[in-house]
Amino acid sequence: MARVAIVTGATGGIGIKFVERICLMDDIDEIWAVGRNKEKLNKLLEKSSKVFPVDADLAVDGVNVIADMIDRDKPDIRILINNAGIGYMGSYDDMGRNKVAACCTVNCTAPSELISIVLPFMKEGAKILNISSASSFQPNPYLTVYSASKVYLKNLSRALSVELKPRGITVTCVCPGWVDTGMLPKTKGGETIKYNGLISPDLVVDKALRDCSRGKDMSVPGYFAKYFRFYSKITPASLVMKLWVNAIKKYI
């Protein structure tokens, strides 16, 4: 029975780093690297013979693709990393129904379903990492659906951490601030966008794996995200939102 790790959003900055780190783990035989871009997925084959590319769109039928693979192979799933995510910065009016639906599906529904699917194939010592965001610490106007979806993922993770502890399964919610990946636009209207506390994917992944191995239910990488978590707890939400809007309005 193959010992498997599943990484969604495997072709993005954070996803690639997770794949690289897991390639070095002796107790993992296969890494199911899930993504939508076939070219980028095939490049992951250069990382290790453990990598098995899974061409699947979680906004459409990707969950079913993974479920069928699990049902066929019945693997020993050691790690599930729900990293795939969709973000949109701008007015909610401008998102439209399709973008709203895709964001909710990929950020909330897909990870929830995948956890449900993999749990029967997980034993003691298995790990689930859900990549949320520091945006889950407050409401974020003009990042509305993304922020709300990350609250959902954070609360899901922390509640499941309690439920699954008797089974010896660790659930860790990862809440980074701005991460230097291709997901972030670099300019807006010819002006360079400044991201406070920007950190590397390496920092996010290394801390996430370290915190998960220690049994922690939360991983907050980078000083800015830690500060933001504390600041959001002690500051009225109305003021937090006002300051947030003032900081990003020129980029909207």
C-alpha positions in Angstrom: 0.0 0.0 0.0 1.6 3.3 -1.1 2.1 6.0 1.4 0.7 9.1 -0.3 0.8 12.9 0.2 -1.7 15.0 -1.7 -0.9 18.6 -2.5 -3.5 20.8 -4.2 -2.4 24.0 -5.9 0.9 22.2 -6.4 2.1 24.4 -9.3 1.9 27.7 -7.3 4.7 29.2 -5.2 3.7 27.6 -1.9 2.6 24.4 -3.5 5.9 23.8 -5.3 7.8 24.3 -2.0 5.5 21.8 -0.2 6.2 19.3 -3.0 10.0 19.9 -2.7 10.0 19.4 1.0 7.8 16.2 0.9 10.1 14.7 -1.8 12.7 14.5 1.0 10.5 12.6 3.4 11.4 8.9 3.6 8.0 7.9 4.8 6.2 9.1 1.6 6.2 6.9 -1.5 4.0 9.1 -3.8 3.1 12.8 -4.0 -0.1 13.5 -5.8 0.5 17.0 -7.2 -2.8 18.5 -8.1 -3.1 21.4 -10.5 -4.7 22.8 -13.6 -1.7 23.7 -15.7 -0.4 20.5 -17.5 3.0 22.1 -18.4 3.7 23.2 -14.9 2.6 19.9 -13.5 4.9 18.0 -15.8 7.8 20.2 -14.7 7.2 18.9 -11.2 8.4 15.5 -12.4 11.9 16.9 -12.4 11.7 17.2 -8.6 11.5 13.5 -7.9 10.3 10.2 -9.1 7.8 10.3 -6.2 5.8 13.0 -8.0 2.6 11.9 -9.7 0.9 14.9 -11.6 -2.9 15.1 -11.2 -4.6 17.3 -13.8 -7.7 18.5 -12.0 -9.6 21.7 -11.7 -11.1 22.0 -8.2 -13.6 24.6 -9.3 -15.2 22.1 -11.7 -14.7 18.3 -11.1 -11.3 18.1 -9.5 -12.5 16.6 -6.3 -14.2 13.8 -8.1 -10.9 13.1 -10.0 -9.1 12.7 -6.7 -11.9 10.7 -5.1 -11.8 8.2 -8.0 -8.0 7.8 -7.7 -8.3 7.1 -3.9 -11.2 4.7 -4.5 -9.1 2.9 -7.1 -5.7 2.7 -5.3 -6.9 2.8 -1.6 -3.6 4.3 -0.5 -2.3 5.1 3.0 -2.8 8.8 2.9 -0.2 10.3 5.2 -0.5 14.0 4.3 -3.2 16.2 2.8 -2.3 19.8 2.0 -5.2 22.0 0.9 -3.2 24.7 -0.7 -5.3 25.6 -3.8 -7.0 29.0 -3.5 -8.5 31.8 -5.5 -8.3 35.4 -4.6 -9.8 38.6 -6.1 -9.0 42.1 -5.0 -11.6 44.7 -6.1 -15.2 45.6 -5.7 -17.7 42.8 -4.9 -19.9 44.4 -7.6 -17.3 43.7 -10.2 -16.7 40.0 -9.3 -19.8 38.6 -10.8 -21.5 35.4 -10.0 -19.0 33.0 -11.6 -16.0 34.4 -9.7 -17.9 34.4 -6.5 -18.9 30.8 -7.0 -15.4 29.7 -8.0 -13.8 31.3 -5.0 -16.3 29.7 -2.6 -15.9 26.3 -4.3 -12.1 26.2 -4.4 -11.4 27.9 -1.0 -14.2 26.3 1.0 -16.1 23.4 -0.6 -13.2 21.5 -2.2 -11.0 21.3 0.9 -14.0 20.3 3.0 -14.9 17.5 0.6 -11.3 16.4 0.3 -10.9 16.0 4.0 -14.1 14.0 4.1 -12.8 11.8 1.3 -9.3 11.1 2.7 -10.2 10.5 6.4 -11.2 6.9 5.9 -7.7 6.3 4.4 -5.8 8.1 7.2 -4.1 6.4 10.2 -2.6 7.6 13.3 0.2 10.1 12.6 -1.4 11.4 9.4 -1.4 15.2 8.9 -3.8 17.7 7.3 -2.6 21.2 6.5 -5.1 23.8 5.3 -3.6 27.0 3.9 -5.7 29.9 5.1 -4.5 33.5 5.4 -3.9 36.4 7.8 -7.0 37.7 6.0 -9.0 35.4 8.2 -8.2 37.6 11.2 -10.5 40.4 10.1 -13.1 41.4 7.5 -11.4 42.7 4.4 -13.4 45.0 2.2 -12.4 44.7 -1.5 -11.0 41.3 -0.7 -14.4 40.2 0.6 -15.0 36.7 -0.5 -11.4 35.6 -0.2 -11.2 36.9 3.3 -14.5 35.3 4.3 -13.5 32.0 2.8 -10.3 31.9 4.8 -12.3 32.4 8.0 -14.3 29.4 7.1 -11.1 27.3 6.5 -9.5 28.5 9.7 -12.6 27.6 11.8 -13.0 24.3 10.0 -9.3 23.4 10.7 -9.4 24.3 14.4 -12.6 22.4 15.1 -11.4 19.4 13.2 -8.1 19.5 15.1 -10.1 18.8 18.3 -12.3 16.1 16.7 -9.4 14.2 15.1 -7.0 14.4 18.0 -8.2 11.1 19.5 -7.4 9.4 16.2 -3.8 10.8 16.3 -4.4 13.0 13.2 -3.0 16.5 13.3 -4.8 19.4 11.6 -2.9 22.6 11.2 -4.2 25.9 9.8 -1.6 28.0 8.1 -2.2 31.8 8.1 0.5 33.7 6.3 0.3 37.4 5.4 1.5 38.5 1.9 3.5 35.8 0.3 5.8 36.5 -2.7 4.2 34.2 -5.3 2.7 34.6 -8.8 -0.7 35.1 -7.2 0.1 38.6 -6.2 0.0 41.4 -8.9 3.2 43.4 -8.9 1.8 46.6 -10.4 -1.5 48.5 -10.8 -1.9 51.3 -13.3 1.9 51.5 -13.8 2.5 51.8 -10.0 4.4 49.2 -8.0 2.3 47.6 -5.3 3.8 47.5 -1.9 3.0 44.6 0.3 3.7 45.0 4.0 5.6 42.1 5.6 6.1 40.2 2.3 7.6 36.8 3.0 8.9 33.9 0.9 7.1 30.7 0.2 10.0 28.8 1.8 9.4 30.5 5.2 5.7 29.6 5.0 6.2 26.0 4.2 9.1 25.3 6.6 7.2 26.8 9.5 4.0 25.1 8.5 5.6 21.6 8.5 7.5 22.4 11.7 4.3 23.5 13.5 2.4 20.5 12.2 5.0 18.1 13.4 4.7 19.7 16.8 0.9 19.1 16.8 0.0 22.8 16.6 -3.4 23.7 15.2 -2.2 27.1 14.0 0.9 28.2 12.1 1.3 32.0 11.6 4.5 32.6 9.6 6.3 36.0 9.6 6.3 38.8 12.2 3.7 40.9 10.2 1.1 38.1 10.3 1.7 37.6 14.0 1.3 41.3 14.6 -1.8 41.4 12.5 -3.4 38.6 14.4 -2.8 40.4 17.7 -3.7 43.8 16.4 -7.0 42.4 15.0 -7.9 41.0 18.4 -7.6 44.2 20.3 -8.7 46.7 17.7 -12.4 47.4 16.8 -13.3 45.8 13.5 -14.6 49.0 12.1 -11.2 50.7 12.6 -9.3 47.8 11.3 -11.4 47.8 8.1 -11.0 51.6 7.7 -7.2 51.4 8.0 -7.2 48.4 5.6 -9.2 50.3 3.0 -7.0 53.4 3.3 -3.9 51.2 2.7 -5.2 49.5 -0.4 -7.5 52.0 -2.0 -5.0 53.3 -4.5 -4.5 49.7 -5.9 -8.2 49.0 -6.4 
